[in-house]
Amino acid sequence: MGLPGSGKTWLSERLQKHLDCAWYNADKVREMANDWDFSPEGRVRQANRMKNIADYEKSHGRKVICDFVCPTQKTRKDFDADITIWMDTIEKGRFEDTNKMFENPINEMGTLTCDHHIINFMTDEQIEEFAKNV
């Protein structure tokens, strides 16, 4: 997860090759659903849609990557990822409404609530090594 333009799809595309898993991009899923509602309710609906897809893949024994903004604590809780990677490579995304609603995955104690915090793009070799540990 991360702001639009932070590298979620870039990383997902490369990780998928090393993890031999299904990969779902939020824009492609929104296109299939013909649902371009980016209101808070639309984003919750998208998180639930992505969860249903991921749960289906998991129920069939597959690992899955879902790359999407998932901008709020609520959408992250609804999605309920096994592993969360925060692409924190930019300060602002290209959509002001998303920038305003995006909540960094940090709890009230100041602790990260993601499993991996990526602040720089990785080389292909680093991604290969990273894939061994996710």
N, C-alpha and C positions, 0 to 999 in steps of 0.2 A: 504494500500500500504506500501511497505517497501522493503528492500533488501532481496534477497533469504536467507532463514534461520532465518528471524527475528520473525517468529511466525504468519504470516498472516493466513495460513491454520489452524493452531492450534486454534487461536482465532475465526476464521470464523466457524469452526466446532462446537464450544461451543456456540457462539452467535446464530447460526441458530436454535438450540434447543429451545432457549428462545423467538426468534422472529417469529417463525412459518413462515418462508420465503423460497424462492428459494435460492440456493447457487451454484455459479459457480466458480470453481477453474481454474485458467489460464492454468495450465498444462493439465488438462482434456480437456479444450476447444481447446488448441493447438493440442492435440492428435486427437480429432474429426476432426479438420480441416487439419490434417497432415501438419502443418505449424510450422517448428522449426527454422524459420528465426529470429535471435535476432539482426539483424542490426537495425539502427535507423528506417528505413522504415518498417521493420517487426514488430517493437514494436508499431509503429503508427497503422499498420494494426490490430494488436492484440487489442489495445485500442478501435479501432472502432468496432471490432468484439464483444468485451465484452460489449460495449455500445449498440449495436443492440440487444444482448441477454437481457440486463437489461431493455431496452426500451420495448421490447416485453412483458416481465413479468409485468412491470409497467402498460402497456396498458390493461392488463388483471386483474388489481387490486391487484397484488401481490407485496409484498416487496421483495427485492433481495439483496443478498450479492455477490459481485464479488471480489474475492481475487486474486490480481496480483501485480507485482512489480510496474508497471506504473512509470517508472524511471525519466521522464522529465516533465517540466512544460507543454510542448506541448501535451504529451500523457494524462496528467491529464485534460488539457483543452478540448481535444477531447473527453475524456470519460465523463466529466461533471457530476461527482457524486453529488447526493443530500447531502450526508454526506461522508466525507473522514476521515478515521482513519489511522494515520501514526504509523506503528510498528517500533519504533526507539530503538530497543533493542540490536542491535549489531553495531559495528563500520565498519566492512567489511563483505560483503557477500562472498559466495564461488566461485563467478565468477568475475574475474578481469575486464572483459569488462563492466559488469553491475556496478561494483564499480566506474569505471571511468566515466560512463555517468549519474549515479544517482544524481539527483538534490534534495537536501532537500527542502521540501515545505515551503520555506521562501521567502517572497518578498524582493524587493530592500530596503525596510525600516526596514528589519529585523523581520518582523511580520510573524508568522506562517500562512500558507494558508490552513491548514487542520482544521477539526472540533474537532478532538481528537488526542492527542499526547501521545502515550503509550510508556513508557520507561522501564517498568518492566512487566514481566508476572504476570497475576492476578490469584487469587484463583477462584474456581468455584463460591463461594459466591460473590466475587467482579464482576465477569462476569455477574452473574444474576442481580445484582444491576445496572451495566453498561447498560445492555440490556434495562432496564426500561427507560433509558434516551437518547437512540439513536433513 
